[in-house]
Amino acid sequence: MANLLFIAVQVVIVLYQYLQQTQDIPWPLLFWMVQPILLSVILYFLTVNQTYLQQQNRDLQTALVERGAFDTQTNLRTRVAYQEDAQVFIETNRRFNLPVATLVIKIRYYNDLRRMMSSDQLTELLQLASATIKKITRENDITYLLDRDDPTWAILIYADTDGARVATGRIKDGFDKTVQQNPDLANLALTLVVGVATWDPETMKTPSDFMNAGLRETEYDVS
């Protein structure tokens, strides 16, 4: 607004000089006085549009958080989204007979480790593990954060048991390497336990059954 006001004053002065004929005014000068006004107006509308888009993005993020489908700290979907997406995977299995598996991932001995870790380390561990798991999985695999208090992740993939085991190995190896490269966490005995469950319509009826089967399998991961 200050810029527009300044330019307007300059235009008034030029017009006054021209009308009073106190001195000759070079006409090309008028172009350079009008052009900044047009640029300022264009910039204004661009700014308004950008502000609108930013507000829309904030509203969308808020809506996702309120629905409990998105975790803002890790940028992962949550348990609510898992329930909805798992239904899609299950329906795909029913229609096209594609194998569907879920991997449930926890940190081994987390309750014991948390007593030895600072709040900053716990936060860093949550973010590091989330980023590593998401990075290692394939593009069509979806990663979820099921629980923040006792960090638990889940992945939905189109794979049989053998394929899921291969993914499990990649995740564990990738996590181990990433932790060793982190100076704040390298001195802690951090490892993952992973439970693998494949969808079985005979014993499972809902996405919760699918997820709970994966959770139970974490108890038997001793590797």
Helices and strands as residue ranges (DSSP letters): H 2-20, H 27-66, E 70-71, E 76-78, H 79-96, E 101-107, H 110-113, G 114-116, H 119-136, E 142-147, E 152-157, H 161-180, E 192-198, H 207-218
